[in-house]
C-alpha cells in the first residue's frame, strides 16, 4: 500500500504493523519530570533574555521601515526611494502588524523577539519528544543536553531580544523541524518550510535540506512532489518577483552592500574562532562526538520510526538539521562572518543541536550531561570575550555591551546615546534643521544647503539616524545598508566586516545637494562635477531610475528583467574613475 501525494495520515507501513507494544505507563512523577525537561529550557531562555533585553541599532533600521509603511509611504527606508533595508521580510511585516494596532514598534521588536525565542525552545523540546516516538508520558527520563549547550552561551541570551529577526529564525527552525518529524507527509509542513527564505534569505539553505529530507521520508509520487514544491515555493517565489519588480534587486540591500556571494574564508574562520574560542566550545562538541560513537556501539537508538531499525528514513530527522546547520556555518565562514559577536552562528548551532536537544537518561548520556553541565556553569558564569562591552581590533563587536555602554542604560530601547556626545550632537542638528524648514544636507555634523526638501542626514549609525530624521526627510548611510548608491560602490580593502563600503562625500553632494550651492570646504569641486556627470550615465542612471522613478507597470517590468544585472553592478568610489567607466570617457 502506497500513497501518491503528501497527506496527513500515518505511514501505511506503521498502520499495517499495528501499534507499538506498550512498555507500561510510567508514574505521574516521571511524566512530570519529562514535561519539565521539555519546558524548562524555554523558561530559562525567557528569563535570561529578559534580564539582558535590549534593542540594537540594526533593530531600529526595521523600525523606520515599519513607520514608513504605517505612514503610507510603502516598505522603504526613505520616502521616494525604493530600498529594501530589512533582511527579514516576515519579521518586518509582523512588526507592521504590531504597529498597526497602536503598539510602540521598538517595544514590539524587543519583546516579540523574546517571545519567538521562547516559542522556538518549546517547539524544539516537543520535536525532541516526537523524535523519540513518544510524548511527555512516554518511557524513560530525558536530559536537556543540547538545550544546556545553548543556554550556557551569552550570545544566545543577548540575541533572544535585540530587535532583529533572530528570535523568529529560532522559532521557524524549531517549528520546521517539528513539522518534519511529526508530519512529513503534510502539505502544511511544506507551507511551513517555505517560510524560511522570508525569515532570512540565507535560510533557503535550510529549506532545501528540509525539503529533500521530507521527500526521503514521505516518498510521494511525482504529482505529490510537485504539489509539495509548489506549496513550499509559492510565497518565496511570489515575494521574490515583487522584490525584483519593486526594488529592482535580487536580494535585500544589506546583501548587496555586504557582498553576500563573495568568499573571505580567512576572515570567516577568524569569526568562527571569535565565537568558539572564548567559550571553549570544543568541550561540548567533543563530548557529543564521543557519546554518539559510544551510543552507536552499544545499540542506543535516538529515533524509533516506522521504517525499522537502521533505515535511512529513521536517520533523516537526525541528519537533516545537522547537515543544514553545517551548511549555514559554512556559508557564514565563506562570506567572512559578521561584525556582531556570535550572532550569525546561532541559527546553525541551534539546528545542529536539535537532534540532541533532549536525550534519554542513559549511562552514556548521563556522563555526557555531567561533563557539559560543568562546562555550562563555567561558560555561563565566567567565560566572556576579551573585548566585553567594546569593539575588538578585528572589528567584531560585543554588540549588546557596546549599546549598553553608549546609552548608559542596562536595557537600551529608544537610544539616546547618553554616553556618546557625538551622536547626541548629530541628533540636535537634525532637530534644529527640521524646525527651520529649509532644505538641509547634513554630512555627519556639517550642515550644507540641500537640494531636496526637508532634512537629509548622512550618518554611519543608520538606525539611530533613521529614528531622529523625520520620515519626510532622508536618512542615508555611506555604508549602503539603506542607500542604493553606496551599496553598489566598491568596497574598502581590509575594511570592517559588514562596514567595508564607504561612499565619499562628493557622491552625496552630487546626488543630494543643490547644484547652485558652493561645494563644502574640504571637498574637490572637480570630483563633485565628475560624480554628477556619472550619475546621468549608463548603469548609474538606471540604478537611480529603478529605485526613484515612479513605479509604473513599465518600470516594474524593467526592474524585474534587469534585476540580475543591476544587483551585480559595482562602480569605483573615485568619481573620476567612475565617470570614465560608466560614461565611456
Secondary structure by P-SEA (a helix, b strand, c coil): cccccccccccaaaaaaccccccccccaaaaaaaaaaacaaaaaaaaaaaaaccccaaaaaaaaaaaaaaacccccccccccccccccaaaaaaaaaaaaacccaaaaaaaaaaaaaaaaaaaaaaaaaaaacccccccbbbbaaaaaaaaacaaaaaacccccaaaaaaaaaaaaaaaaacccccaaaaaaaaccccccccaaaaaaaaaaaaaaaacccaaaaaaaaaaaaaaaaaaaaaaaaaccccccaaaaaaccccccaaaaaaaaaaaaaaaccaaaaaaaaaaaaaaaaaccccccccccccccccaaaaaaaaaaaaaaaaaaaaacccccccccaaaaaaaaacccccccccaaaaaaaaaaaaaaaaaacccccccccccccccccaaaaaaaaaacccccccccccccaaaaaaaaaaaaaaaaccbbbbccccccccccccbbbbbcaaaaaaacccccbbbbbcccccccccccccccccccccccbbbcaaaaaaccccccccccccccaaaaaaaaaaaaccaaaaaaaaccccccaaaaaaaaaaaaaaaabbbbccaaaaaaaaacc
